[in-house]
């Protein structure tokens, strides 16, 4: 299974069909195939060879779509960079991955001088914007125009195709190694489950660096469907693209759906083309779902669950179960069933499968499960022990095989669809000279699902300053990871017998009255 093969097939079976649509640029699949193969040649010409890492820091564009296929075509490994990271985090991702080439657009080019002296492996920077490239950068379009196409150099199978970084439990992001097989298999699994086909016209509104959108990227390409792309999510831009481009399938996290269907201008747009809306990353509030079903009555809604380590989809709730009434009701709060060829089970602390209805850790296995964590063999062994991916999510399976997520074994918060690991936030807070002790927890939030909240004990000389401490965190970590609220306490935080802070005790007052410890 090779990523290049899905582009070749798309050009073969739908050569004149629309491949990409971005602003004033459109390419059919024959043109897309030609551009990708020539971009691969350009990358090879600047030294990208087998296994070399090529990073990209950019907003959504048609060039981002081409990047995902040209890099493996050249034999390289793509490393998408989260656009919301603070400069120190970007440096870590680039250095840890060993990226030798960085593609960057105009939105982030100004960051480069601030970090360039800290980059250990980046040798070449490619400008993916329009116009002349800044001094010291190569031109993306010049790489495409500079030479003849090359045959694919990816060998496929278990060859490493991409490094997707996810938050770290120790405060450092870790690279998830996904192979060609992982990504292509999950694309086919995903496509069959939610209805991608050659007639699909998919909207890239969710960030393209994120593997949730990546799953749709590979699935849509595998089916030779069309892609319309906006630089980033914004409700009116999303509504306008749906109407103008007759979008019929889109992936949006619940907060995006909420902002779109409740936008005051939503009634000004024709949304009748939308047939399928995919959502994941966090549960869908029932009130939002009811509004969405009313505003987009022709659409089927699909809840998908997974994580980066599964490339990323493990389960999906069939659209016909996304109902509150009738014989198929009763499953709307579940994360669905295992997708085709994936096995899911619930285990106890000794990895023994528990009876139906009993809460344990959700585990999965299949050809979509990652190769492991980049340069972290011990963590890989622990996460993939006994041949199963241990998700870190607590949940149960009902008698019909539906999965329900009720808690997180990992110390992780999901806010607005983004994973935030408490340790990363705590590491930033501890840099502050006035902080003696801190703990970061997730608390319920109506709009974002969960909110990052810090509980801090200051040194004797420290003065409580919520705004100042939050602003300080912005210097170290991405905006979405920073605390939205801070509680200051005078007494030491409660500890377990092993000396660990008892976050379960700290969380209790905020989650009182909730049936589960995730929102």
FENJOFEN-V160629 format. One record per helix or strand. SS is the DSSP state (~ for helix, > for strand). FROM is the first residue (numbers start at 1). TO is the last residue. If there is no record, write none. Layout:
SS_FROM_TO ; SS_FROM_TO
This chain:
~_3_13 ; >_18_22 ; >_25_28 ; ~_29_45 ; >_53_57 ; ~_62_73 ; >_77_80 ; ~_87_97 ; >_101_104 ; ~_109_118 ; >_124_127 ; >_138_139 ; ~_140_145 ; >_160_166 ; >_174_179 ; ~_180_194 ; >_201_204 ; ~_211_222 ; >_226_229 ; ~_235_245 ; >_249_251 ; ~_254_261 ; ~_266_268 ; >_276_279 ; ~_286_295 ; >_300_307 ; ~_308_310 ; >_312_317 ; ~_319_321 ; >_336_338 ; >_343_347 ; >_353_353 ; >_360_365 ; >_372_373 ; ~_377_383 ; ~_385_387 ; >_389_397 ; >_403_408 ; >_412_415 ; >_418_421 ; ~_422_429 ; >_435_445 ; >_449_458 ; ~_466_474 ; ~_479_481 ; >_485_488 ; >_495_495 ; >_501_501 ; ~_503_511
